[in-house]
């Protein structure tokens, strides 16, 4: 029996990778298993020498790991693009988000604003700075711990407005997704795959990475709120 191709990923791609791993096992006979956690934690573990055959993280994290020699040269492959969306607790009125003025009003009206660790959270804080709202909003910001879904903070009443990757908020009980951020305030993240330097089977791992980036995989990503890198719809 073939050894399982092991992967590490951020939470944003957890559901997509679980579905695709099962499809690859059934359709291609290759056992694949991913462990997902906060992207910051995964990157730290890779730097500490964690063994894996595949790695899927936000593109900036992957580029940094590759530059440090933790990812095999030539194996980086952009896979999926995810939009950051706004969400509110289920049953709450959804704020308008048709313009930057609407977004400013929603930020000012919220009592507690949840955001994630990693690049999307950094981008949200940067957006608040750009909108000139840092002083008014800073005291309202609540950052979810690594690996904790921001949506759970809405459902538990710990926040009344949240921003996170669409894939991580879809279908959560107690959460209503309002939609992507308007115009130039839009935030997207690209998730990239690669073969870690610790892989004992880089050839098989690269073959699985090709399957993750295939047209067949794109429909699974789309069903979970992402689109294939290089596609506009």
PyMOL CGO cylinders between C-alpha atoms (Angstrom):
from pymol import cmd
from pymol.cgo import CYLINDER

trace = [
    CYLINDER, 0.00, 0.00, 0.00, 1.26, 3.45, -0.89, 0.3, 1, 1, 1, 1, 1, 1,
    CYLINDER, 1.26, 3.45, -0.89, 2.37, 5.75, 1.88, 0.3, 1, 1, 1, 1, 1, 1,
    CYLINDER, 2.37, 5.75, 1.88, -0.01, 8.65, 2.46, 0.3, 1, 1, 1, 1, 1, 1,
    CYLINDER, -0.01, 8.65, 2.46, 1.07, 11.97, 1.01, 0.3, 1, 1, 1, 1, 1, 1,
    CYLINDER, 1.07, 11.97, 1.01, 0.91, 14.27, 4.03, 0.3, 1, 1, 1, 1, 1, 1,
    CYLINDER, 0.91, 14.27, 4.03, 0.11, 17.95, 3.83, 0.3, 1, 1, 1, 1, 1, 1,
    CYLINDER, 0.11, 17.95, 3.83, -0.03, 21.01, 6.05, 0.3, 1, 1, 1, 1, 1, 1,
    CYLINDER, -0.03, 21.01, 6.05, -2.36, 23.93, 5.34, 0.3, 1, 1, 1, 1, 1, 1,
    CYLINDER, -2.36, 23.93, 5.34, -3.97, 27.02, 6.78, 0.3, 1, 1, 1, 1, 1, 1,
    CYLINDER, -3.97, 27.02, 6.78, -7.55, 26.82, 8.00, 0.3, 1, 1, 1, 1, 1, 1,
    CYLINDER, -7.55, 26.82, 8.00, -8.93, 28.78, 5.04, 0.3, 1, 1, 1, 1, 1, 1,
    CYLINDER, -8.93, 28.78, 5.04, -8.35, 25.84, 2.67, 0.3, 1, 1, 1, 1, 1, 1,
    CYLINDER, -8.35, 25.84, 2.67, -9.20, 23.05, 5.13, 0.3, 1, 1, 1, 1, 1, 1,
    CYLINDER, -9.20, 23.05, 5.13, -12.60, 22.02, 3.70, 0.3, 1, 1, 1, 1, 1, 1,
    CYLINDER, -12.60, 22.02, 3.70, -11.47, 22.29, 0.07, 0.3, 1, 1, 1, 1, 1, 1,
    CYLINDER, -11.47, 22.29, 0.07, -8.40, 20.15, 0.71, 0.3, 1, 1, 1, 1, 1, 1,
    CYLINDER, -8.40, 20.15, 0.71, -10.40, 17.54, 2.63, 0.3, 1, 1, 1, 1, 1, 1,
    CYLINDER, -10.40, 17.54, 2.63, -12.80, 17.11, -0.31, 0.3, 1, 1, 1, 1, 1, 1,
    CYLINDER, -12.80, 17.11, -0.31, -10.04, 17.07, -2.90, 0.3, 1, 1, 1, 1, 1, 1,
    CYLINDER, -10.04, 17.07, -2.90, -7.96, 14.60, -0.88, 0.3, 1, 1, 1, 1, 1, 1,
    CYLINDER, -7.96, 14.60, -0.88, -10.90, 12.19, -0.82, 0.3, 1, 1, 1, 1, 1, 1,
    CYLINDER, -10.90, 12.19, -0.82, -11.46, 12.68, -4.56, 0.3, 1, 1, 1, 1, 1, 1,
    CYLINDER, -11.46, 12.68, -4.56, -7.77, 12.04, -5.32, 0.3, 1, 1, 1, 1, 1, 1,
    CYLINDER, -7.77, 12.04, -5.32, -7.86, 8.88, -3.21, 0.3, 1, 1, 1, 1, 1, 1,
    CYLINDER, -7.86, 8.88, -3.21, -10.94, 7.54, -4.99, 0.3, 1, 1, 1, 1, 1, 1,
    CYLINDER, -10.94, 7.54, -4.99, -10.16, 8.68, -8.54, 0.3, 1, 1, 1, 1, 1, 1,
    CYLINDER, -10.16, 8.68, -8.54, -6.39, 8.23, -8.60, 0.3, 1, 1, 1, 1, 1, 1,
    CYLINDER, -6.39, 8.23, -8.60, -5.68, 5.74, -5.82, 0.3, 1, 1, 1, 1, 1, 1,
    CYLINDER, -5.68, 5.74, -5.82, -3.32, 8.13, -4.03, 0.3, 1, 1, 1, 1, 1, 1,
    CYLINDER, -3.32, 8.13, -4.03, -3.89, 8.47, -0.27, 0.3, 1, 1, 1, 1, 1, 1,
    CYLINDER, -3.89, 8.47, -0.27, -3.61, 12.12, 0.76, 0.3, 1, 1, 1, 1, 1, 1,
    CYLINDER, -3.61, 12.12, 0.76, -4.17, 13.69, 4.17, 0.3, 1, 1, 1, 1, 1, 1,
    CYLINDER, -4.17, 13.69, 4.17, -3.89, 17.33, 5.26, 0.3, 1, 1, 1, 1, 1, 1,
    CYLINDER, -3.89, 17.33, 5.26, -3.57, 18.77, 8.73, 0.3, 1, 1, 1, 1, 1, 1,
    CYLINDER, -3.57, 18.77, 8.73, -4.90, 22.31, 8.96, 0.3, 1, 1, 1, 1, 1, 1,
    CYLINDER, -4.90, 22.31, 8.96, -4.17, 24.98, 11.55, 0.3, 1, 1, 1, 1, 1, 1,
    CYLINDER, -4.17, 24.98, 11.55, -3.58, 28.72, 11.69, 0.3, 1, 1, 1, 1, 1, 1,
    CYLINDER, -3.58, 28.72, 11.69, -1.28, 29.76, 8.86, 0.3, 1, 1, 1, 1, 1, 1,
    CYLINDER, -1.28, 29.76, 8.86, 1.13, 31.51, 11.24, 0.3, 1, 1, 1, 1, 1, 1,
    CYLINDER, 1.13, 31.51, 11.24, 1.43, 28.31, 13.27, 0.3, 1, 1, 1, 1, 1, 1,
    CYLINDER, 1.43, 28.31, 13.27, 1.96, 26.14, 10.18, 0.3, 1, 1, 1, 1, 1, 1,
    CYLINDER, 1.96, 26.14, 10.18, 4.73, 28.41, 8.92, 0.3, 1, 1, 1, 1, 1, 1,
    CYLINDER, 4.73, 28.41, 8.92, 6.40, 28.30, 12.34, 0.3, 1, 1, 1, 1, 1, 1,
    CYLINDER, 6.40, 28.30, 12.34, 6.26, 24.50, 12.34, 0.3, 1, 1, 1, 1, 1, 1,
    CYLINDER, 6.26, 24.50, 12.34, 7.76, 24.30, 8.85, 0.3, 1, 1, 1, 1, 1, 1,
    CYLINDER, 7.76, 24.30, 8.85, 10.62, 26.55, 9.93, 0.3, 1, 1, 1, 1, 1, 1,
    CYLINDER, 10.62, 26.55, 9.93, 11.15, 24.25, 12.90, 0.3, 1, 1, 1, 1, 1, 1,
    CYLINDER, 11.15, 24.25, 12.90, 11.57, 21.26, 10.56, 0.3, 1, 1, 1, 1, 1, 1,
    CYLINDER, 11.57, 21.26, 10.56, 8.08, 19.72, 10.47, 0.3, 1, 1, 1, 1, 1, 1,
    CYLINDER, 8.08, 19.72, 10.47, 7.99, 16.89, 7.94, 0.3, 1, 1, 1, 1, 1, 1,
    CYLINDER, 7.99, 16.89, 7.94, 5.35, 17.03, 5.20, 0.3, 1, 1, 1, 1, 1, 1,
    CYLINDER, 5.35, 17.03, 5.20, 4.99, 16.35, 1.49, 0.3, 1, 1, 1, 1, 1, 1,
    CYLINDER, 4.99, 16.35, 1.49, 2.76, 19.31, 0.60, 0.3, 1, 1, 1, 1, 1, 1,
    CYLINDER, 2.76, 19.31, 0.60, 2.20, 22.77, 1.95, 0.3, 1, 1, 1, 1, 1, 1,
    CYLINDER, 2.20, 22.77, 1.95, -0.69, 25.16, 1.17, 0.3, 1, 1, 1, 1, 1, 1,
    CYLINDER, -0.69, 25.16, 1.17, -0.55, 28.66, 2.66, 0.3, 1, 1, 1, 1, 1, 1,
    CYLINDER, -0.55, 28.66, 2.66, -1.10, 32.27, 1.62, 0.3, 1, 1, 1, 1, 1, 1,
    CYLINDER, -1.10, 32.27, 1.62, 1.26, 33.26, -1.19, 0.3, 1, 1, 1, 1, 1, 1,
    CYLINDER, 1.26, 33.26, -1.19, 3.37, 35.68, 0.85, 0.3, 1, 1, 1, 1, 1, 1,
    CYLINDER, 3.37, 35.68, 0.85, 4.01, 33.05, 3.52, 0.3, 1, 1, 1, 1, 1, 1,
    CYLINDER, 4.01, 33.05, 3.52, 4.93, 30.50, 0.85, 0.3, 1, 1, 1, 1, 1, 1,
    CYLINDER, 4.93, 30.50, 0.85, 7.27, 32.93, -0.90, 0.3, 1, 1, 1, 1, 1, 1,
    CYLINDER, 7.27, 32.93, -0.90, 9.06, 33.63, 2.38, 0.3, 1, 1, 1, 1, 1, 1,
    CYLINDER, 9.06, 33.63, 2.38, 9.42, 29.92, 3.18, 0.3, 1, 1, 1, 1, 1, 1,
    CYLINDER, 9.42, 29.92, 3.18, 10.72, 29.24, -0.33, 0.3, 1, 1, 1, 1, 1, 1,
    CYLINDER, 10.72, 29.24, -0.33, 13.26, 32.08, -0.05, 0.3, 1, 1, 1, 1, 1, 1,
    CYLINDER, 13.26, 32.08, -0.05, 14.48, 30.53, 3.22, 0.3, 1, 1, 1, 1, 1, 1,
    CYLINDER, 14.48, 30.53, 3.22, 14.93, 27.12, 1.56, 0.3, 1, 1, 1, 1, 1, 1,
    CYLINDER, 14.93, 27.12, 1.56, 11.99, 25.38, 3.25, 0.3, 1, 1, 1, 1, 1, 1,
    CYLINDER, 11.99, 25.38, 3.25, 10.16, 24.76, -0.06, 0.3, 1, 1, 1, 1, 1, 1,
    CYLINDER, 10.16, 24.76, -0.06, 11.75, 22.98, -3.02, 0.3, 1, 1, 1, 1, 1, 1,
    CYLINDER, 11.75, 22.98, -3.02, 12.72, 25.33, -5.84, 0.3, 1, 1, 1, 1, 1, 1,
    CYLINDER, 12.72, 25.33, -5.84, 10.31, 25.38, -8.75, 0.3, 1, 1, 1, 1, 1, 1,
    CYLINDER, 10.31, 25.38, -8.75, 7.38, 23.77, -6.91, 0.3, 1, 1, 1, 1, 1, 1,
    CYLINDER, 7.38, 23.77, -6.91, 5.39, 26.88, -5.92, 0.3, 1, 1, 1, 1, 1, 1,
    CYLINDER, 5.39, 26.88, -5.92, 1.98, 26.86, -7.61, 0.3, 1, 1, 1, 1, 1, 1,
    CYLINDER, 1.98, 26.86, -7.61, -0.80, 29.42, -7.04, 0.3, 1, 1, 1, 1, 1, 1,
    CYLINDER, -0.80, 29.42, -7.04, -4.00, 27.43, -6.49, 0.3, 1, 1, 1, 1, 1, 1,
    CYLINDER, -4.00, 27.43, -6.49, -6.98, 29.49, -5.35, 0.3, 1, 1, 1, 1, 1, 1,
    CYLINDER, -6.98, 29.49, -5.35, -8.01, 33.08, -4.69, 0.3, 1, 1, 1, 1, 1, 1,
    CYLINDER, -8.01, 33.08, -4.69, -10.30, 33.93, -1.79, 0.3, 1, 1, 1, 1, 1, 1,
    CYLINDER, -10.30, 33.93, -1.79, -12.16, 37.16, -1.11, 0.3, 1, 1, 1, 1, 1, 1,
    CYLINDER, -12.16, 37.16, -1.11, -12.40, 38.58, 2.39, 0.3, 1, 1, 1, 1, 1, 1,
    CYLINDER, -12.40, 38.58, 2.39, -16.05, 39.18, 3.24, 0.3, 1, 1, 1, 1, 1, 1,
    CYLINDER, -16.05, 39.18, 3.24, -17.93, 40.95, 6.00, 0.3, 1, 1, 1, 1, 1, 1,
    CYLINDER, -17.93, 40.95, 6.00, -20.34, 39.00, 8.21, 0.3, 1, 1, 1, 1, 1, 1,
    CYLINDER, -20.34, 39.00, 8.21, -22.72, 39.66, 11.09, 0.3, 1, 1, 1, 1, 1, 1,
    CYLINDER, -22.72, 39.66, 11.09, -24.46, 37.41, 13.62, 0.3, 1, 1, 1, 1, 1, 1,
    CYLINDER, -24.46, 37.41, 13.62, -27.39, 35.49, 12.19, 0.3, 1, 1, 1, 1, 1, 1,
    CYLINDER, -27.39, 35.49, 12.19, -30.61, 37.44, 12.55, 0.3, 1, 1, 1, 1, 1, 1,
    CYLINDER, -30.61, 37.44, 12.55, -28.85, 40.79, 12.81, 0.3, 1, 1, 1, 1, 1, 1,
    CYLINDER, -28.85, 40.79, 12.81, -29.56, 43.52, 10.24, 0.3, 1, 1, 1, 1, 1, 1,
    CYLINDER, -29.56, 43.52, 10.24, -26.98, 43.40, 7.45, 0.3, 1, 1, 1, 1, 1, 1,
    CYLINDER, -26.98, 43.40, 7.45, -25.21, 46.72, 6.92, 0.3, 1, 1, 1, 1, 1, 1,
    CYLINDER, -25.21, 46.72, 6.92, -25.02, 48.18, 3.43, 0.3, 1, 1, 1, 1, 1, 1,
    CYLINDER, -25.02, 48.18, 3.43, -21.67, 47.58, 1.74, 0.3, 1, 1, 1, 1, 1, 1,
    CYLINDER, -21.67, 47.58, 1.74, -22.17, 49.20, -1.65, 0.3, 1, 1, 1, 1, 1, 1,
    CYLINDER, -22.17, 49.20, -1.65, -19.49, 51.85, -1.19, 0.3, 1, 1, 1, 1, 1, 1,
    CYLINDER, -19.49, 51.85, -1.19, -16.54, 52.81, 0.96, 0.3, 1, 1, 1, 1, 1, 1,
    CYLINDER, -16.54, 52.81, 0.96, -18.84, 55.25, 2.76, 0.3, 1, 1, 1, 1, 1, 1,
    CYLINDER, -18.84, 55.25, 2.76, -21.10, 52.31, 3.65, 0.3, 1, 1, 1, 1, 1, 1,
    CYLINDER, -21.10, 52.31, 3.65, -18.09, 50.36, 4.93, 0.3, 1, 1, 1, 1, 1, 1,
    CYLINDER, -18.09, 50.36, 4.93, -16.94, 53.31, 7.04, 0.3, 1, 1, 1, 1, 1, 1,
    CYLINDER, -16.94, 53.31, 7.04, -20.42, 53.61, 8.54, 0.3, 1, 1, 1, 1, 1, 1,
    CYLINDER, -20.42, 53.61, 8.54, -20.53, 49.87, 9.34, 0.3, 1, 1, 1, 1, 1, 1,
    CYLINDER, -20.53, 49.87, 9.34, -17.13, 50.01, 11.05, 0.3, 1, 1, 1, 1, 1, 1,
    CYLINDER, -17.13, 50.01, 11.05, -18.12, 53.03, 13.11, 0.3, 1, 1, 1, 1, 1, 1,
    CYLINDER, -18.12, 53.03, 13.11, -21.48, 51.53, 14.10, 0.3, 1, 1, 1, 1, 1, 1,
    CYLINDER, -21.48, 51.53, 14.10, -20.09, 48.17, 15.24, 0.3, 1, 1, 1, 1, 1, 1,
    CYLINDER, -20.09, 48.17, 15.24, -19.33, 47.64, 18.92, 0.3, 1, 1, 1, 1, 1, 1,
    CYLINDER, -19.33, 47.64, 18.92, -16.86, 44.75, 18.47, 0.3, 1, 1, 1, 1, 1, 1,
    CYLINDER, -16.86, 44.75, 18.47, -15.12, 43.88, 15.19, 0.3, 1, 1, 1, 1, 1, 1,
    CYLINDER, -15.12, 43.88, 15.19, -13.52, 40.47, 14.81, 0.3, 1, 1, 1, 1, 1, 1,
    CYLINDER, -13.52, 40.47, 14.81, -10.70, 39.72, 12.40, 0.3, 1, 1, 1, 1, 1, 1,
    CYLINDER, -10.70, 39.72, 12.40, -8.25, 36.88, 11.85, 0.3, 1, 1, 1, 1, 1, 1,
    CYLINDER, -8.25, 36.88, 11.85, -4.54, 36.31, 12.20, 0.3, 1, 1, 1, 1, 1, 1,
    CYLINDER, -4.54, 36.31, 12.20, -2.45, 36.04, 9.08, 0.3, 1, 1, 1, 1, 1, 1,
    CYLINDER, -2.45, 36.04, 9.08, -2.48, 38.09, 5.87, 0.3, 1, 1, 1, 1, 1, 1,
    CYLINDER, -2.48, 38.09, 5.87, -6.22, 38.75, 5.66, 0.3, 1, 1, 1, 1, 1, 1,
    CYLINDER, -6.22, 38.75, 5.66, -6.29, 40.14, 9.20, 0.3, 1, 1, 1, 1, 1, 1,
    CYLINDER, -6.29, 40.14, 9.20, -3.25, 42.30, 8.47, 0.3, 1, 1, 1, 1, 1, 1,
    CYLINDER, -3.25, 42.30, 8.47, -4.99, 43.60, 5.35, 0.3, 1, 1, 1, 1, 1, 1,
    CYLINDER, -4.99, 43.60, 5.35, -8.15, 44.46, 7.32, 0.3, 1, 1, 1, 1, 1, 1,
    CYLINDER, -8.15, 44.46, 7.32, -6.13, 46.47, 9.86, 0.3, 1, 1, 1, 1, 1, 1,
    CYLINDER, -6.13, 46.47, 9.86, -4.31, 48.19, 6.98, 0.3, 1, 1, 1, 1, 1, 1,
    CYLINDER, -4.31, 48.19, 6.98, -7.64, 49.03, 5.34, 0.3, 1, 1, 1, 1, 1, 1,
    CYLINDER, -7.64, 49.03, 5.34, -8.93, 50.61, 8.55, 0.3, 1, 1, 1, 1, 1, 1,
    CYLINDER, -8.93, 50.61, 8.55, -5.75, 52.72, 8.66, 0.3, 1, 1, 1, 1, 1, 1,
    CYLINDER, -5.75, 52.72, 8.66, -6.23, 53.76, 5.03, 0.3, 1, 1, 1, 1, 1, 1,
    CYLINDER, -6.23, 53.76, 5.03, -9.81, 54.78, 5.72, 0.3, 1, 1, 1, 1, 1, 1,
    CYLINDER, -9.81, 54.78, 5.72, -8.52, 57.05, 8.51, 0.3, 1, 1, 1, 1, 1, 1,
    CYLINDER, -8.52, 57.05, 8.51, -10.49, 55.20, 11.17, 0.3, 1, 1, 1, 1, 1, 1,
    CYLINDER, -10.49, 55.20, 11.17, -7.68, 53.77, 13.31, 0.3, 1, 1, 1, 1, 1, 1,
    CYLINDER, -7.68, 53.77, 13.31, -8.35, 55.99, 16.32, 0.3, 1, 1, 1, 1, 1, 1,
    CYLINDER, -8.35, 55.99, 16.32, -12.11, 55.39, 16.26, 0.3, 1, 1, 1, 1, 1, 1,
    CYLINDER, -12.11, 55.39, 16.26, -11.94, 51.64, 15.58, 0.3, 1, 1, 1, 1, 1, 1,
    CYLINDER, -11.94, 51.64, 15.58, -8.77, 50.35, 17.26, 0.3, 1, 1, 1, 1, 1, 1,
    CYLINDER, -8.77, 50.35, 17.26, -10.42, 49.81, 20.63, 0.3, 1, 1, 1, 1, 1, 1,
    CYLINDER, -10.42, 49.81, 20.63, -13.21, 47.75, 19.04, 0.3, 1, 1, 1, 1, 1, 1,
    CYLINDER, -13.21, 47.75, 19.04, -10.95, 45.25, 17.26, 0.3, 1, 1, 1, 1, 1, 1,
    CYLINDER, -10.95, 45.25, 17.26, -10.89, 41.69, 18.55, 0.3, 1, 1, 1, 1, 1, 1,
    CYLINDER, -10.89, 41.69, 18.55, -8.41, 39.30, 16.91, 0.3, 1, 1, 1, 1, 1, 1,
    CYLINDER, -8.41, 39.30, 16.91, -9.33, 35.63, 16.85, 0.3, 1, 1, 1, 1, 1, 1,
    CYLINDER, -9.33, 35.63, 16.85, -6.58, 33.31, 18.14, 0.3, 1, 1, 1, 1, 1, 1,
    CYLINDER, -6.58, 33.31, 18.14, -4.72, 31.32, 15.42, 0.3, 1, 1, 1, 1, 1, 1,
    CYLINDER, -4.72, 31.32, 15.42, -6.91, 28.52, 14.08, 0.3, 1, 1, 1, 1, 1, 1,
    CYLINDER, -6.91, 28.52, 14.08, -10.11, 29.88, 15.69, 0.3, 1, 1, 1, 1, 1, 1,
    CYLINDER, -10.11, 29.88, 15.69, -12.80, 30.72, 13.09, 0.3, 1, 1, 1, 1, 1, 1,
    CYLINDER, -12.80, 30.72, 13.09, -13.77, 34.38, 13.25, 0.3, 1, 1, 1, 1, 1, 1,
    CYLINDER, -13.77, 34.38, 13.25, -17.35, 33.29, 12.59, 0.3, 1, 1, 1, 1, 1, 1,
    CYLINDER, -17.35, 33.29, 12.59, -17.48, 31.53, 15.96, 0.3, 1, 1, 1, 1, 1, 1,
    CYLINDER, -17.48, 31.53, 15.96, -17.01, 34.92, 17.62, 0.3, 1, 1, 1, 1, 1, 1,
    CYLINDER, -17.01, 34.92, 17.62, -20.13, 36.19, 15.85, 0.3, 1, 1, 1, 1, 1, 1,
    CYLINDER, -20.13, 36.19, 15.85, -22.13, 33.13, 16.81, 0.3, 1, 1, 1, 1, 1, 1,
    CYLINDER, -22.13, 33.13, 16.81, -21.06, 33.39, 20.47, 0.3, 1, 1, 1, 1, 1, 1,
    CYLINDER, -21.06, 33.39, 20.47, -21.87, 37.10, 20.73, 0.3, 1, 1, 1, 1, 1, 1,
    CYLINDER, -21.87, 37.10, 20.73, -18.22, 38.15, 21.12, 0.3, 1, 1, 1, 1, 1, 1,
    CYLINDER, -18.22, 38.15, 21.12, -18.42, 40.34, 18.00, 0.3, 1, 1, 1, 1, 1, 1,
    CYLINDER, -18.42, 40.34, 18.00, -21.14, 42.00, 15.94, 0.3, 1, 1, 1, 1, 1, 1,
    CYLINDER, -21.14, 42.00, 15.94, -19.13, 42.50, 12.74, 0.3, 1, 1, 1, 1, 1, 1,
    CYLINDER, -19.13, 42.50, 12.74, -16.38, 40.29, 11.35, 0.3, 1, 1, 1, 1, 1, 1,
    CYLINDER, -16.38, 40.29, 11.35, -14.04, 40.03, 8.40, 0.3, 1, 1, 1, 1, 1, 1,
    CYLINDER, -14.04, 40.03, 8.40, -12.54, 36.77, 7.15, 0.3, 1, 1, 1, 1, 1, 1,
    CYLINDER, -12.54, 36.77, 7.15, -12.02, 34.61, 4.08, 0.3, 1, 1, 1, 1, 1, 1,
    CYLINDER, -12.02, 34.61, 4.08, -15.36, 33.69, 2.49, 0.3, 1, 1, 1, 1, 1, 1,
    CYLINDER, -15.36, 33.69, 2.49, -14.47, 29.98, 2.62, 0.3, 1, 1, 1, 1, 1, 1,
    CYLINDER, -14.47, 29.98, 2.62, -14.21, 30.12, 6.41, 0.3, 1, 1, 1, 1, 1, 1,
    CYLINDER, -14.21, 30.12, 6.41, -17.58, 31.82, 6.93, 0.3, 1, 1, 1, 1, 1, 1,
    CYLINDER, -17.58, 31.82, 6.93, -19.75, 29.93, 4.44, 0.3, 1, 1, 1, 1, 1, 1,
    CYLINDER, -19.75, 29.93, 4.44, -22.46, 27.83, 6.00, 0.3, 1, 1, 1, 1, 1, 1,
    CYLINDER, -22.46, 27.83, 6.00, -21.54, 28.53, 9.62, 0.3, 1, 1, 1, 1, 1, 1,
    CYLINDER, -21.54, 28.53, 9.62, -24.53, 28.42, 11.99, 0.3, 1, 1, 1, 1, 1, 1,
    CYLINDER, -24.53, 28.42, 11.99, -25.31, 31.75, 13.59, 0.3, 1, 1, 1, 1, 1, 1,
    CYLINDER, -25.31, 31.75, 13.59, -23.49, 33.73, 10.89, 0.3, 1, 1, 1, 1, 1, 1,
    CYLINDER, -23.49, 33.73, 10.89, -24.81, 35.82, 7.99, 0.3, 1, 1, 1, 1, 1, 1,
    CYLINDER, -24.81, 35.82, 7.99, -22.33, 36.68, 5.24, 0.3, 1, 1, 1, 1, 1, 1,
    CYLINDER, -22.33, 36.68, 5.24, -22.97, 40.24, 4.05, 0.3, 1, 1, 1, 1, 1, 1,
    CYLINDER, -22.97, 40.24, 4.05, -20.61, 40.17, 1.09, 0.3, 1, 1, 1, 1, 1, 1,
    CYLINDER, -20.61, 40.17, 1.09, -17.21, 41.26, -0.23, 0.3, 1, 1, 1, 1, 1, 1,
    CYLINDER, -17.21, 41.26, -0.23, -15.79, 44.67, 0.54, 0.3, 1, 1, 1, 1, 1, 1,
    CYLINDER, -15.79, 44.67, 0.54, -16.64, 47.42, -1.99, 0.3, 1, 1, 1, 1, 1, 1,
    CYLINDER, -16.64, 47.42, -1.99, -14.45, 48.83, -4.74, 0.3, 1, 1, 1, 1, 1, 1,
    CYLINDER, -14.45, 48.83, -4.74, -10.86, 49.58, -3.85, 0.3, 1, 1, 1, 1, 1, 1,
    CYLINDER, -10.86, 49.58, -3.85, -11.48, 48.30, -0.31, 0.3, 1, 1, 1, 1, 1, 1,
    CYLINDER, -11.48, 48.30, -0.31, -11.72, 44.74, -1.63, 0.3, 1, 1, 1, 1, 1, 1,
    CYLINDER, -11.72, 44.74, -1.63, -9.25, 42.29, -0.07, 0.3, 1, 1, 1, 1, 1, 1,
    CYLINDER, -9.25, 42.29, -0.07, -8.27, 38.99, -1.63, 0.3, 1, 1, 1, 1, 1, 1,
    CYLINDER, -8.27, 38.99, -1.63, -5.72, 36.33, -0.73, 0.3, 1, 1, 1, 1, 1, 1,
    CYLINDER, -5.72, 36.33, -0.73, -4.04, 33.85, -3.03, 0.3, 1, 1, 1, 1, 1, 1,
    CYLINDER, -4.04, 33.85, -3.03, -3.34, 30.40, -1.60, 0.3, 1, 1, 1, 1, 1, 1,
    CYLINDER, -3.34, 30.40, -1.60, -0.29, 28.70, -3.05, 0.3, 1, 1, 1, 1, 1, 1,
    CYLINDER, -0.29, 28.70, -3.05, 0.91, 25.12, -2.86, 0.3, 1, 1, 1, 1, 1, 1,
    CYLINDER, 0.91, 25.12, -2.86, 4.43, 23.78, -2.80, 0.3, 1, 1, 1, 1, 1, 1,
    CYLINDER, 4.43, 23.78, -2.80, 6.56, 20.78, -1.86, 0.3, 1, 1, 1, 1, 1, 1,
    CYLINDER, 6.56, 20.78, -1.86, 8.45, 21.26, 1.43, 0.3, 1, 1, 1, 1, 1, 1,
    CYLINDER, 8.45, 21.26, 1.43, 12.14, 20.47, 1.54, 0.3, 1, 1, 1, 1, 1, 1,
    CYLINDER, 12.14, 20.47, 1.54, 11.36, 17.80, 4.17, 0.3, 1, 1, 1, 1, 1, 1,
    CYLINDER, 11.36, 17.80, 4.17, 9.25, 15.69, 1.75, 0.3, 1, 1, 1, 1, 1, 1,
    CYLINDER, 9.25, 15.69, 1.75, 10.51, 12.14, 1.37, 0.3, 1, 1, 1, 1, 1, 1,
    CYLINDER, 10.51, 12.14, 1.37, 8.51, 11.71, -1.86, 0.3, 1, 1, 1, 1, 1, 1,
    CYLINDER, 8.51, 11.71, -1.86, 8.74, 14.97, -3.77, 0.3, 1, 1, 1, 1, 1, 1,
    CYLINDER, 8.74, 14.97, -3.77, 7.82, 13.38, -7.10, 0.3, 1, 1, 1, 1, 1, 1,
    CYLINDER, 7.82, 13.38, -7.10, 4.52, 11.95, -5.85, 0.3, 1, 1, 1, 1, 1, 1,
    CYLINDER, 4.52, 11.95, -5.85, 3.87, 15.16, -3.94, 0.3, 1, 1, 1, 1, 1, 1,
    CYLINDER, 3.87, 15.16, -3.94, 4.33, 17.23, -7.10, 0.3, 1, 1, 1, 1, 1, 1,
    CYLINDER, 4.33, 17.23, -7.10, 1.86, 14.96, -8.92, 0.3, 1, 1, 1, 1, 1, 1,
    CYLINDER, 1.86, 14.96, -8.92, -0.74, 15.56, -6.20, 0.3, 1, 1, 1, 1, 1, 1,
    CYLINDER, -0.74, 15.56, -6.20, -0.06, 19.30, -6.40, 0.3, 1, 1, 1, 1, 1, 1,
    CYLINDER, -0.06, 19.30, -6.40, -0.85, 19.15, -10.13, 0.3, 1, 1, 1, 1, 1, 1,
    CYLINDER, -0.85, 19.15, -10.13, -4.19, 17.52, -9.29, 0.3, 1, 1, 1, 1, 1, 1,
    CYLINDER, -4.19, 17.52, -9.29, -4.97, 20.23, -6.73, 0.3, 1, 1, 1, 1, 1, 1,
    CYLINDER, -4.97, 20.23, -6.73, -4.40, 22.83, -9.43, 0.3, 1, 1, 1, 1, 1, 1,
    CYLINDER, -4.40, 22.83, -9.43, -6.49, 21.05, -12.07, 0.3, 1, 1, 1, 1, 1, 1,
    CYLINDER, -6.49, 21.05, -12.07, -9.75, 22.18, -13.68, 0.3, 1, 1, 1, 1, 1, 1,
    CYLINDER, -9.75, 22.18, -13.68, -11.56, 19.41, -11.79, 0.3, 1, 1, 1, 1, 1, 1,
    CYLINDER, -11.56, 19.41, -11.79, -10.35, 20.87, -8.50, 0.3, 1, 1, 1, 1, 1, 1,
    CYLINDER, -10.35, 20.87, -8.50, -11.47, 24.37, -9.50, 0.3, 1, 1, 1, 1, 1, 1,
    CYLINDER, -11.47, 24.37, -9.50, -15.16, 23.47, -9.20, 0.3, 1, 1, 1, 1, 1, 1,
    CYLINDER, -15.16, 23.47, -9.20, -14.64, 22.22, -5.65, 0.3, 1, 1, 1, 1, 1, 1,
    CYLINDER, -14.64, 22.22, -5.65, -12.86, 25.45, -4.73, 0.3, 1, 1, 1, 1, 1, 1,
    CYLINDER, -12.86, 25.45, -4.73, -15.68, 27.48, -6.28, 0.3, 1, 1, 1, 1, 1, 1,
    CYLINDER, -15.68, 27.48, -6.28, -18.28, 25.63, -4.21, 0.3, 1, 1, 1, 1, 1, 1,
    CYLINDER, -18.28, 25.63, -4.21, -16.42, 26.77, -1.11, 0.3, 1, 1, 1, 1, 1, 1,
    CYLINDER, -16.42, 26.77, -1.11, -16.11, 30.44, -1.98, 0.3, 1, 1, 1, 1, 1, 1,
    CYLINDER, -16.11, 30.44, -1.98, -12.80, 30.52, -3.86, 0.3, 1, 1, 1, 1, 1, 1,
    CYLINDER, -12.80, 30.52, -3.86, -11.83, 30.66, -7.51, 0.3, 1, 1, 1, 1, 1, 1,
    CYLINDER, -11.83, 30.66, -7.51, -8.91, 29.05, -9.26, 0.3, 1, 1, 1, 1, 1, 1,
    CYLINDER, -8.91, 29.05, -9.26, -5.86, 31.28, -9.58, 0.3, 1, 1, 1, 1, 1, 1,
    CYLINDER, -5.86, 31.28, -9.58, -5.77, 32.72, -13.08, 0.3, 1, 1, 1, 1, 1, 1,
    CYLINDER, -5.77, 32.72, -13.08, -9.53, 32.66, -13.47, 0.3, 1, 1, 1, 1, 1, 1,
    CYLINDER, -9.53, 32.66, -13.47, -11.69, 35.76, -13.18, 0.3, 1, 1, 1, 1, 1, 1,
    CYLINDER, -11.69, 35.76, -13.18, -15.03, 34.08, -12.52, 0.3, 1, 1, 1, 1, 1, 1,
]
cmd.load_cgo(trace, "trace")
